[in-house]
Amino acid sequence: MSTVVLLLFTGVGLGAIYFLVASGLSLIYGLMHVLNFAHGVFLSLGAFLGFEVASRLGATTWTGFAASLLVGALAGALFAALTERLLVQRLYERHIEQVLVTVGLGLAAVALFDGIWGTDPRFITGPAWMGRTTSVLGANVPNDRFVAILVAGLVLLGMVLFLRRTRYGMIIRAGVENRAMVTALGIDVRTAFTLVFTIGGIAAGLGGVLASHYFGYVSPLLGQTLLIFAFIVTVIGGLGSLTGAAIASVVVALLQQFANYYLWGTGDLAVVVLLAVVLLTRPSGLMGRRA
Amino acid sequence: MTSTAPSADPRAATPPTADPVLRVRDLRAHVAGQQVVEHVDLDVAPVGVTALLGRNGVGKTSTIKAVLGLVGRSGTVELDGTDLVDLPTHLVVRRGVGYVPEDREVFAGLTVTENLRLAERRGSEHRYDLVYDLFPELEQRGTQAAGTLSGGQQQMVSLARALLNENRVLLVDEPTKGLAPRLVQEVSRVLARAAQVAPILLVEQNLQVVRDLADHAVVLTDGRSVHHGPAADLLADEELTQRLLGVHADSGPDAAGRRPADEEGPA
């Protein structure tokens, strides 16, 4: 029982991190039809800058941790907005070129991070409470899982409120359905493009800081490794669907955890099999609009 | 208003020139590298309805989309004397172009109210009085997702989005397509009222609607405008309608040979 509970919390915690990456990917693809292969870089940058700030302010203090989340989110937002404005927007509707430029940016940024922080992982320390465990139904659950779940939950809530309650949110929802018609109502949809990249960057930056605590380290490849699973989550959830991304994040992470424990470490394989099954039976994903 | 008589050589046909609101010359449009509009000249008079007619697939919808900049285009598209051909779609629309697309294109996941709020343009009055007067049902169904509306109701949303703002011209693409006869009459009545507010360029297969509403007619054949003149004269000339539109002018509301779909149920 305690093993199942531990796997549940660890899985949902990992799902929270997947969601922070996948939500942005899904919104960006849904609105702009851009597969952003540089998205993992937003995460790594957030993690590294968060790590730098936390170590200067005191990595074991809550102030340091809060500052690392803030800086991670800002770094992700800024880098994402610049990526959209300077690179992606210039290649409007040229999808192959957009893929090439984001792949190139991903490679270049990883090389840059190698140069600055080295290829070896930097080990992360946080507030003492986050390194301890809490007993839930007999299972000792690491506290950083709770933090990841809480932050991802707040990000999901914030995104839903933004999409439901604001005019820009309305433009993004409409644009995911039918971008041409949005422009035909006199709306400059490019502002919405920059906005979804920025929102995706915030979530990925937060995800970077949380992932570095979850895994205990940050390395230049952290983001791009998580990106692979985030893409799978996005496809399973349905490209463009935030709810789909949330559900699929948890499903994929739980499957991965349980398969790793009970099926001899075959978690990654199980995820790929799930992807294949979903693509064969529901090609538009769990919550995708079009078949 | 002067207008040229239908010419024996279609290519010699030229539109009337009496200070049109919308003046289109030598419009060409391409979609995915393929030329879909070859050479279209047309004028939309400052008042009334100008019908854009032609057989299926001659480029009527593409012409409308090219005016808006929704497809690649070249030529001249002047609104009140200013050329808009180099402007992106949203700036064309902000100059005062209302658009009711073929197949309605309401945002299915947004509520009726959200569809209308999205259409609100800055710098324009928002005429909810007019819209809710024409379509009282939309006020009652404000919180309903537009995707759950019937085809006729979705057409109301689409028309309402265009009528909400002050426009210089309305581009309305097959508004009665797939609607039951009762709803065709309803849409026709709304368009007559809308035409009092702004001139309309109307793509319409239902010749009875054209007869009721249109003052002028432009006919396309293979991506080219081949006829300009009073709509009544065109429809009175059986040989000409047969040749240009492929239908008898006196045929019923279902002139294009389509059956009106049931108006109930989402489209």
Interface residues (C-beta under 8 A of the other chain):
Chain A: R167 M170 I171 R173 A174 E177 N178 A180 M181 V182 T183 A184 L185 G186 I187 D188 V189
Chain B: L68 L70 P88 T89 H90 V93 R94 Y99 P101 E105 F107 A108 G109 L110 E114 R117 L118 A119 R121 R161 N165
